[in-house]
Each structure stands twice: as C-alpha cells, then as structure tokens.
Amino acid sequence: MRRVFNFSAGPGVVPEECLAQARDEMLDWGGLGYSVIEASHRSEHFVALMHETVGLVRERDVEISLHGESENSRRIKISS
C-alpha cells in the first residue's frame, strides 16, 4: 500500500504502528470483546483510559483547542 503523508492543516501523519493498534482494537479493545467506541463512558476501563490520556496531556503541558480556531473557540490549558 502506498502511504501519503499529509502535511496540510489538520491531522497529519500517524505512525503505522498506531494505525495497526487502532485497527486491531476496533473490534476488541484490550481483550474486552468490544471496541473503545462501544464502551460506556462510566466503565472502569474507559475511566482509566480517560485518566491516562489527561495525564499524558498534562505531562506535555499541551494547550488544547476545542471546535477549531475561531472567535468562538474554547481554549483549555492543561498543565500539572
């Protein structure tokens, strides 16, 4: 398969290992028998994933913009 590298605005290149993991876990997330998009947002596994994600974002002191760049954008600064 020919890979195209997108360097324009928006999502960019995703490593093939990440894409393969997403593909595999689309049907069976962590051996649970369902995908992350099918999991309840209140489930133990999803809450753990959410906390892990927030922790990783805080580690990197990342600023997240919701709803794109516009006058109505909400900007969230996540830092430790």
C-alpha positions, 0 to 999 in steps of 0.5 A: 500500500502506498502511504501519503503523508499529509502535511496540510492543516489538520491531522497529519501523519500517524505512525503505522504502528498506531494505525495497526493498534487502532485497527486491531482494537476496533473490534476488541479493545484490550481483550474486552470483546468490544471496541473503545467506541462501544464502551460506556463512558462510566466503565472502569476501563474507559475511566482509566483510559480517560485518566491516562490520556489527561495525564499524558496531556498534562505531562506535555503541558499541551494547550488544547483547542476545542471546535477549531480556531475561531472567535468562538473557540474554547481554549483549555490549558492543561498543565500539572 
